[in-house]
Structures are given as C-alpha cells and as structure tokens.
Amino acid sequence: MTDRATPIRREWRLDPGVEALIEATTVAYRDDGWIVDCDGHELRASSQRGLEHALATHLYTRHHAGSTPQHADDFVPALQNDHVFEERLVAASASLSRVERLTAIDTVDGADGGAIVLLQGVRVFVPGTVRPGRGRVRIDAELPSLAPRLSIGFLFFTPRIGGGGGGRPLRVYRHLRNADEAVSVWARFTRWAEDSGAPLRAKVISQTWSFPRNDALVVYLPAESWALLDEVAEVLRADDETPVSIFARRIAPGVSVAWEPMDLAAGPGRTSFGEHRAAAVAQGVVASADGSSPTARVREALLAANVDPRAVFQNLDSPPWEWRVGRTGDSRQSGSGDAASVTTERKEQ
C-alpha cells in the first residue's frame, strides 16, 4: 500500500486566503482511492478528477459562499420556490417596471403587427404599431424591473436607467445572515440604485433556507459605474465582524469585490466567480498528491486559469486595482491580497 502525504512548502507568495487553505489541507493517494482533508473535513474519491470535483464543491460551499446547509440534499431546496419570501422582496423593491429602448431585428406587418427584439439573447415579440423605415427601428418597451427566474434561487433587479454597457462587470458581494436582513438591505440598496441613477444589475437570494451566505446579494457594476464603488460599499456596509468570501477582496464589513472570470479554457460565462476560483485551487491541491509542492501546483493552476495568484479576486488581465486602495475606508481583507503586477507574474512563470 502506498500513502504519499504532501508536505507544505512555501516557495512563492500566494493570496493570503489561498495560503491559509493550503496550510489547512492535506492530500494523499492510497491504493483504495484519493483522500483530501480540508479544515477537518475528509473527502474521498476513486479518481483524481473525482477528488478535484469534491474539493472544489467544498471550497465553494464553505469558503466562498460560507453557507451552512439546512437540508440533507442541497440540490432539492435549490430547485424549490419560496413564494412567500419572494413576495416580501418584491414588495421591498424600489421599482417594479422600467422602459428600455430596444432595437428591432425584424418587424411584423398587419393588424396584429409589432416588432421582434433581442432581449438578453432571446427573440421577443413586442406588439404594437411599428412603422418600417430606413435604418434601425427602435422600440420603447416597458419591462419588469424584477426577474425571478434568471438564476435559480435568486431575484434579479435592473433599475430604470438600465444595466449599463457590456464588457466585464465588477462583482460586489454582500453577506446576509437571514431573510429579515435580506429584505432590509435589498430595500435600501434598490432605493439607492434608483436615486443615484447608477447603471447596474443586482440579485438577492429568494429562498429563506439558503441563508447565511457571503454571496447572498450580488451587484454587477459595469464600467460606467465603477466610480460609484465607494457609495455602493457604504450602502451595503454590515457589522464589523461580518465575513466575506475567502476568494474576494474585502472593501467594507460584509462587502467584497471580484472580477468576472475570463478563462478561455473554461469558456465565457460557463462558471461563476466562486466556482471558477474553487476549481482552480482544487486542481492544484490535488495535483500535489505526487509529492510536489502544493503552493507551486496551485500557483500553476491559477495562472493557467488567468487568475492573479497573489490576489485571486482579479484576473491576470483585470483593470489595475491600485486606484481603489484606501478609498473605501476599510483596508482589511478576508482573502485576496494586494494586486500583483501581471508583467511580473508572467516573467516568473
């Protein structure tokens, strides 16, 4: 029988949160399978890929989301609706409808005519009189501000001004302890969003059994709203000891930020931020079962996934973060370290 436990060697500086995870994790390969012990939780699998998946799920659930499952089967509640709580969130929202100018991709003539527009990637028929003309036909359509089915277990909100331009949004996370806090914070934030006129989108957990979570409320800030990050942090500020994701950068109590993953290997939009970071760290940790350095293996996996190893809240090609340092009034961090130079990281490979 073989048993190769991996020692911890610190050859490169990593994100502080990731270093803490490595120090709390031991991985081994035995004749009867693969085993990893992470912060006192033992995970087993019959294959390397299976152990990577199990560890990634554990890292995502416990260290990114910070959730404590209240059910034996985590997946069944996720597929259930909580209509009573969802109605409370809807009632607390600052607005229920908005008008968005859409470009028609086709028109339909006749008494029952109208226009076909592309809305969030879906072809939608908008009834009404449309006069075909040269160039693009624009339609002012009344749309709901709230969308309860875009993401399982979440309620989405878009203010009257809209969600802003494309590109890579900056994610802002807010930890929420319970349903009552969620309703209060949601009401305050959506009112601020409408009053400030900031283009953005946001979502909040709409199932009472899913609390607490570090990512219970997520704000998606487009580039034109990045300058309002200080205000967003202040509106969302929680109690001093409120936790955040170990992979995100803390900017205020209970509030953290992260860049949307940009990993060509994984494909755009295939995984969430937390899932992406957890998978990369898990891959590196499990690879070190051959006796190699877990620090080196995790660093390699992060670089391959376009993640800055010294500050995993950002990608290697994320916009510079230095302009944010010291502006939010909270320099403490739960996970991600100082921004690293992309040029330096690539030269060290």
C-alpha positions as CSV (number, residue, x, y, z in Angstrom):
1,M,0.0,0.0,0.0
2,T,1.3,3.5,-0.9
3,D,0.5,6.6,1.1
4,R,2.0,9.8,-0.1
5,A,1.0,12.7,2.1
6,T,2.1,16.1,0.8
7,P,4.2,18.5,3.0
8,I,3.6,22.2,2.8
9,R,6.4,24.2,1.2
10,R,6.2,28.0,0.7
11,E,8.3,28.8,-2.4
12,W,6.1,31.7,-3.7
13,R,3.9,34.2,-2.1
14,L,0.2,33.5,-2.8
15,D,-3.0,35.2,-2.0
16,P,-3.3,35.1,1.9
17,G,-6.6,33.3,1.8
18,V,-5.4,30.7,-0.6
19,E,-2.2,30.2,1.5
20,A,-4.5,29.6,4.5
21,L,-6.4,27.0,2.6
22,I,-3.3,25.2,1.5
23,E,-2.0,25.1,5.1
24,A,-5.3,23.6,6.3
25,T,-5.3,20.9,3.6
26,T,-3.6,17.5,3.2
27,V,-4.0,15.4,0.1
28,A,-2.9,11.7,-0.3
29,Y,-3.2,8.9,-2.8
30,R,-3.7,5.4,-1.5
31,D,-4.4,2.0,-3.1
32,D,-8.0,2.4,-2.1
33,G,-8.5,5.8,-3.6
34,W,-7.8,9.5,-3.2
35,I,-8.3,11.4,0.1
36,V,-8.1,15.1,1.0
37,D,-8.5,16.6,4.4
38,C,-9.5,20.3,4.3
39,D,-10.1,22.1,7.5
40,G,-11.1,19.0,9.3
41,H,-13.4,17.7,6.5
42,E,-12.3,14.4,4.9
43,L,-13.3,13.9,1.3
44,R,-12.8,10.7,-0.7
45,A,-13.0,9.8,-4.4
46,S,-12.0,6.9,-6.6
47,S,-10.2,9.1,-9.2
48,Q,-8.2,12.3,-9.3
49,R,-10.9,14.1,-11.3
50,G,-13.5,13.0,-8.7
51,L,-11.4,14.4,-5.8
52,E,-10.9,17.7,-7.7
53,H,-14.7,18.0,-8.0
54,A,-15.4,17.1,-4.4
55,L,-12.8,19.5,-3.1
56,A,-13.9,22.3,-5.4
57,T,-17.5,21.9,-4.2
58,H,-16.3,22.0,-0.6
59,L,-14.2,25.1,-1.2
60,Y,-17.1,26.9,-3.0
61,T,-19.7,26.0,-0.4
62,R,-17.7,26.6,2.8
63,H,-15.1,29.2,1.9
64,H,-16.7,31.2,-0.9
65,A,-20.4,31.1,-0.2
66,G,-19.9,30.4,3.5
67,S,-23.2,28.6,3.6
68,T,-24.3,26.1,6.2
69,P,-26.7,23.6,4.5
70,Q,-30.0,23.1,6.4
71,H,-31.0,20.1,4.3
72,A,-29.5,16.7,3.8
73,D,-29.8,17.2,0.0
74,D,-28.5,20.7,-1.0
75,F,-29.9,20.4,-4.5
76,V,-33.6,19.8,-3.9
77,P,-34.2,23.0,-2.0
78,A,-32.3,25.0,-4.6
79,L,-35.0,23.9,-7.2
80,Q,-37.9,24.9,-5.0
81,N,-39.6,28.3,-4.9
82,D,-40.2,30.3,-1.8
83,H,-43.1,32.3,-2.9
84,V,-43.9,34.0,0.4
85,F,-40.3,35.3,0.9
86,E,-40.1,36.3,-2.8
87,E,-43.2,38.4,-2.4
88,R,-41.6,40.2,0.5
89,L,-38.5,41.0,-1.6
90,V,-40.8,42.2,-4.5
91,A,-42.7,44.5,-2.1
92,A,-39.4,45.9,-0.8
93,S,-38.0,46.7,-4.2
94,A,-37.8,50.3,-5.2
95,S,-39.4,49.9,-8.6
96,L,-41.3,47.2,-10.5
97,S,-41.0,48.4,-14.1
98,R,-38.8,50.3,-16.4
99,V,-38.7,51.5,-20.0
100,E,-35.9,50.3,-22.2
101,R,-35.2,51.3,-25.8
102,L,-34.6,48.2,-27.9
103,T,-33.6,47.7,-31.5
104,A,-35.9,45.7,-33.6
105,I,-34.3,42.8,-35.5
106,D,-37.5,42.3,-37.6
107,T,-41.0,43.8,-38.0
108,V,-44.4,42.2,-38.4
109,D,-47.0,44.0,-40.6
110,G,-50.7,43.9,-40.3
111,A,-53.4,44.4,-37.6
112,D,-51.5,42.1,-35.2
113,G,-48.2,43.5,-36.1
114,G,-45.3,44.6,-34.0
115,A,-41.6,44.1,-33.7
116,I,-39.2,41.3,-32.8
117,V,-36.4,42.4,-30.5
118,L,-33.5,40.6,-28.9
119,L,-33.8,40.8,-25.1
120,Q,-31.0,39.2,-23.1
121,G,-30.2,36.9,-26.0
122,V,-33.9,35.8,-26.5
123,R,-36.1,36.8,-29.5
124,V,-39.2,38.5,-28.1
125,F,-42.3,39.7,-29.9
126,V,-43.4,43.3,-28.9
127,P,-47.0,44.0,-30.1
128,G,-47.9,47.4,-31.4
129,T,-47.8,49.6,-34.4
130,V,-44.4,49.8,-35.9
131,R,-43.6,51.9,-39.0
132,P,-40.8,50.3,-41.0
133,G,-38.3,52.8,-42.1
134,R,-34.7,53.1,-43.2
135,G,-32.0,52.1,-40.8
136,R,-32.7,50.5,-37.4
137,V,-36.2,50.6,-35.8
138,R,-36.1,51.3,-32.1
139,I,-38.9,50.3,-29.7
140,D,-39.5,51.8,-26.3
141,A,-40.7,48.7,-24.3
142,E,-42.0,48.6,-20.8
143,L,-40.1,45.8,-19.0
144,P,-40.3,44.4,-15.5
145,S,-37.5,45.6,-13.1
146,L,-37.6,42.2,-11.4
147,A,-36.8,38.8,-12.9
148,P,-37.3,35.9,-10.5
149,R,-36.1,33.1,-12.9
150,L,-32.9,34.2,-14.4
151,S,-30.8,32.4,-11.8
152,I,-32.2,29.5,-9.6
153,G,-32.9,30.8,-6.1
154,F,-32.3,34.5,-6.8
155,L,-34.4,37.5,-7.6
156,F,-32.8,39.9,-10.2
157,F,-33.2,43.7,-10.3
158,T,-32.5,46.2,-13.0
159,P,-33.1,49.9,-12.2
160,R,-35.0,52.2,-14.5
161,I,-31.8,53.5,-16.1
162,G,-30.8,50.0,-17.1
163,G,-27.9,47.7,-16.6
164,G,-25.3,49.6,-18.4
165,G,-22.9,48.6,-21.2
166,G,-21.3,45.3,-22.0
167,G,-17.8,44.3,-21.0
168,R,-16.6,42.8,-17.8
169,P,-18.7,43.8,-14.7
170,L,-17.2,44.2,-11.3
171,R,-19.0,41.9,-8.8
172,V,-19.8,43.3,-5.4
173,Y,-20.9,40.7,-2.8
174,R,-22.8,41.3,0.5
175,H,-23.1,38.7,3.2
176,L,-26.6,38.3,4.5
177,R,-27.4,36.3,7.7
178,N,-31.2,35.8,7.3
179,A,-34.3,36.7,5.4
180,D,-35.2,39.7,7.5
181,E,-31.8,41.3,6.9
182,A,-32.1,40.5,3.2
183,V,-35.4,42.4,2.9
184,S,-34.0,45.4,4.8
185,V,-30.7,45.6,2.8
186,W,-32.5,44.9,-0.5
187,A,-34.9,47.7,0.1
188,R,-32.1,50.1,1.0
189,F,-29.9,49.2,-1.9
190,T,-32.6,49.2,-4.7
191,R,-33.8,52.7,-3.4
192,W,-30.2,54.0,-3.6
193,A,-29.8,52.5,-7.1
194,E,-32.8,54.3,-8.4
195,D,-31.9,57.6,-6.6
196,S,-28.3,57.6,-7.8
197,G,-29.2,56.8,-11.4
198,A,-26.4,54.2,-11.5
199,P,-26.5,51.7,-14.3
200,L,-26.2,48.2,-12.7
201,R,-27.8,44.9,-12.1
202,A,-28.2,43.1,-8.8
203,K,-29.6,39.8,-7.4
204,V,-30.5,38.6,-4.0
205,I,-31.3,35.1,-2.6
206,S,-35.0,34.4,-2.7
207,Q,-35.1,31.3,-0.5
208,T,-35.2,31.6,3.2
209,W,-33.4,28.3,3.7
210,S,-30.3,29.4,1.8
211,F,-29.1,31.8,4.5
212,P,-26.5,32.7,5.7
213,R,-24.3,33.2,2.6
214,N,-21.4,35.5,1.7
215,D,-22.8,36.0,-1.8
216,A,-26.4,36.3,-0.8
217,L,-26.6,39.7,-2.6
218,V,-24.5,40.4,-5.7
219,V,-24.2,43.7,-7.5
220,Y,-22.9,43.8,-11.1
221,L,-21.2,47.1,-11.7
222,P,-20.5,48.0,-15.4
223,A,-17.5,50.2,-16.2
224,E,-19.6,53.4,-16.2
225,S,-20.5,52.8,-12.5
226,W,-17.1,51.7,-11.1
227,A,-16.5,55.2,-9.8
228,L,-19.5,54.7,-7.5
229,L,-18.0,51.7,-5.7
230,D,-17.4,53.7,-2.6
231,E,-21.1,54.6,-2.4
232,V,-22.1,51.0,-3.0
233,A,-19.8,49.8,-0.2
234,E,-21.3,52.4,2.2
235,V,-24.9,51.5,1.3
236,L,-24.2,47.8,1.8
237,R,-21.9,48.1,4.8
238,A,-22.6,45.5,7.5
239,D,-21.5,44.9,11.1
240,D,-17.7,44.9,11.7
241,E,-17.3,41.2,12.0
242,T,-19.4,40.1,9.1
243,P,-17.5,37.7,6.9
244,V,-16.8,37.7,3.2
245,S,-15.7,35.1,0.6
246,I,-12.1,33.9,1.0
247,F,-11.5,34.5,-2.7
248,A,-12.9,38.0,-2.9
249,R,-11.4,41.3,-1.7
250,R,-13.0,42.9,1.4
251,I,-13.8,46.6,0.9
252,A,-16.1,47.0,3.9
253,P,-17.6,44.8,6.6
254,G,-19.6,42.1,4.9
255,V,-18.8,43.6,1.5
256,S,-16.3,42.3,-1.0
257,V,-15.5,42.6,-4.7
258,A,-14.3,40.3,-7.5
259,W,-13.8,40.5,-11.3
260,E,-15.8,38.3,-13.6
261,P,-13.7,35.3,-14.6
262,M,-12.1,35.5,-18.0
263,D,-10.8,32.0,-18.6
264,L,-10.6,31.0,-22.3
265,A,-10.1,27.3,-21.4
266,A,-13.4,27.3,-19.4
267,G,-15.3,29.4,-21.9
268,P,-17.0,32.7,-21.2
269,G,-19.9,32.6,-18.7
270,R,-19.5,28.9,-18.0
271,T,-18.9,29.2,-14.3
272,S,-19.4,31.7,-11.6
273,F,-16.5,33.5,-9.9
274,G,-16.6,31.3,-6.8
275,E,-16.9,28.1,-8.8
276,H,-14.0,29.2,-11.0
277,R,-11.6,30.0,-8.2
278,A,-12.6,26.9,-6.2
279,A,-12.0,24.7,-9.2
280,A,-8.5,26.1,-9.9
281,V,-7.4,25.8,-6.3
282,A,-8.8,22.3,-6.0
283,Q,-7.0,21.2,-9.2
284,G,-3.6,22.5,-7.9
285,V,-4.1,20.9,-4.4
286,V,-5.0,17.5,-5.8
287,A,-2.1,17.6,-8.3
288,S,0.3,17.9,-5.4
289,A,-0.6,14.3,-4.3
290,D,2.5,13.2,-6.3
291,G,4.7,14.8,-3.6
292,S,5.2,18.1,-5.4
293,S,4.7,21.5,-3.7
294,P,1.0,22.3,-3.3
295,T,2.0,26.0,-3.3
296,A,3.6,25.6,-6.7
297,R,0.8,23.4,-8.1
298,V,-1.9,25.8,-7.0
299,R,0.0,28.8,-8.4
300,E,0.4,27.0,-11.8
301,A,-3.3,26.1,-11.8
302,L,-4.3,29.7,-11.1
303,L,-2.0,31.1,-13.8
304,A,-3.4,28.6,-16.3
305,A,-6.9,29.8,-15.4
306,N,-6.0,33.5,-15.9
307,V,-6.1,34.2,-12.2
308,D,-3.6,36.5,-10.4
309,P,-2.1,34.1,-7.8
310,R,-1.3,37.0,-5.4
311,A,-4.8,38.4,-5.4
312,V,-7.3,35.9,-6.7
313,F,-10.2,38.3,-6.7
314,Q,-8.8,39.6,-10.0
315,N,-7.7,38.1,-13.3
316,L,-4.3,38.5,-14.8
317,D,-5.8,40.9,-17.3
318,S,-8.1,42.8,-15.0
319,P,-8.0,46.6,-14.9
320,P,-5.4,48.0,-12.4
321,W,-6.8,48.0,-8.8
322,E,-4.3,50.4,-7.2
323,W,-6.6,53.4,-7.7
324,R,-9.1,51.7,-5.3
325,V,-6.7,51.2,-2.4
326,G,-7.6,53.2,0.7
327,R,-10.7,54.8,-0.9
328,T,-13.4,52.6,0.8
329,G,-12.2,53.2,4.3
330,D,-11.6,49.5,5.1
331,S,-8.1,48.1,4.3
332,R,-8.7,44.8,6.0
333,Q,-9.0,41.8,3.7
334,S,-10.5,38.4,4.2
335,G,-8.8,36.6,1.3
336,S,-7.3,38.4,-1.7
337,G,-4.0,40.1,-1.2
338,D,-2.6,43.2,-2.9
339,A,-2.8,43.5,-6.6
340,A,0.1,41.9,-8.3
341,S,1.8,43.1,-11.5
342,V,0.7,41.0,-14.5
343,T,4.0,41.6,-16.1
344,T,5.9,40.4,-13.1
345,E,3.7,37.2,-12.8
346,R,4.2,36.3,-16.4
347,K,8.0,36.7,-16.2
348,E,8.2,34.4,-13.2
349,Q,6.4,31.6,-14.9
